């Protein structure tokens, strides 16, 4: 296995894990959390507020992890 293939695989995994970590998988809400001010916005607004930052983070991590693979 060459270094480019390994780097591409590690980068793809990093992007997948980053996207999974940033997703909203909490489907169970309680009365306390549904009345909090943080949940006053709609789910679409909350998702849109996170998408741009998540995409930029994932894009910036690709060269970062590639550099780490090169150093190792």
TORFI-993740 format. One record per residue (C-alpha): residue number from 1; residue in one letter; chain; x, z negated, y. Coordinates in nm, 4 decimals. Layout:
# TORFI-993740
NUM, A, A, X, Z, Y
...
# end
This chain:
# TORFI-993740
1, X, A, 0.0000, 0.0000, 0.0000
2, X, A, 0.1535, 0.0992, 0.3306
3, X, A, 0.1513, -0.1054, 0.6486
4, X, A, -0.0972, 0.1163, 0.8335
5, X, A, -0.3560, 0.0836, 0.5586
6, X, A, -0.3079, -0.2909, 0.5455
7, X, A, -0.3331, -0.3175, 0.9244
8, X, A, -0.6520, -0.1124, 0.9293
9, X, A, -0.8052, -0.3286, 0.6570
10, X, A, -0.7146, -0.6543, 0.8275
11, X, A, -0.8427, -0.5221, 1.1589
12, X, A, -1.1719, -0.4150, 1.0041
13, X, A, -1.2148, -0.7568, 0.8450
14, X, A, -1.1368, -0.9283, 1.1754
15, X, A, -1.4027, -0.7213, 1.3504
16, X, A, -1.6596, -0.7939, 1.0801
17, X, A, -1.5910, -1.1685, 1.0850
18, X, A, -1.5969, -1.1762, 1.4639
19, X, A, -1.9292, -0.9970, 1.4749
20, X, A, -2.0721, -1.2253, 1.2074
21, X, A, -1.9537, -1.5363, 1.3894
22, X, A, -2.1169, -1.4209, 1.7112
23, X, A, -2.4532, -1.3341, 1.5597
24, X, A, -2.7548, -1.5595, 1.5969
25, X, A, -2.8368, -1.6614, 1.2418
26, X, A, -3.0215, -1.9842, 1.3260
27, X, A, -3.3804, -1.9035, 1.2383
28, X, A, -3.5039, -2.2605, 1.2156
29, X, A, -3.5978, -2.4118, 1.5492
30, X, A, -3.7333, -2.7551, 1.6172
31, X, A, -3.9649, -2.8715, 1.8931
32, X, A, -3.6694, -3.0295, 2.0739
33, X, A, -3.4703, -2.7067, 2.0888
34, X, A, -3.7663, -2.4859, 2.1744
35, X, A, -3.8413, -2.6853, 2.4902
36, X, A, -3.4832, -2.7065, 2.6132
37, X, A, -3.3858, -2.5138, 2.9296
38, X, A, -3.1268, -2.3118, 2.7364
39, X, A, -3.3997, -2.1476, 2.5293
40, X, A, -3.6144, -2.0599, 2.8321
41, X, A, -3.4915, -1.6990, 2.8288
42, X, A, -3.6178, -1.4503, 2.5746
43, X, A, -3.4139, -1.3774, 2.2599
44, X, A, -3.3459, -1.0245, 2.3870
45, X, A, -3.1907, -1.1614, 2.7068
46, X, A, -2.9773, -1.4055, 2.5083
47, X, A, -2.8590, -1.1305, 2.2738
48, X, A, -2.7811, -0.8928, 2.5612
49, X, A, -2.5854, -1.1669, 2.7398
50, X, A, -2.3584, -1.2017, 2.4374
51, X, A, -2.3177, -0.8400, 2.3259
52, X, A, -2.0870, -0.7185, 2.6038
53, X, A, -1.8545, -1.0164, 2.5674
54, X, A, -1.8563, -0.9888, 2.1888
55, X, A, -1.7687, -0.6201, 2.1983
56, X, A, -1.4859, -0.6754, 2.4457
57, X, A, -1.3494, -0.9660, 2.2402
58, X, A, -1.3530, -0.7630, 1.9200
59, X, A, -1.1919, -0.4641, 2.0896
60, X, A, -0.9165, -0.6806, 2.2364
61, X, A, -0.8503, -0.8486, 1.9003
62, X, A, -0.7738, -0.5161, 1.7286
63, X, A, -0.4410, -0.4562, 1.9089
64, X, A, -0.3678, -0.8290, 1.8983
65, X, A, -0.3946, -0.8415, 1.5204
66, X, A, -0.2084, -0.5141, 1.4838
67, X, A, 0.0808, -0.6645, 1.6773
68, X, A, 0.0715, -0.9747, 1.4579
69, X, A, 0.0935, -0.7581, 1.1453
70, X, A, 0.3889, -0.5697, 1.2913
71, X, A, 0.5677, -0.8957, 1.3704
72, X, A, 0.5121, -1.0291, 1.0215
# end
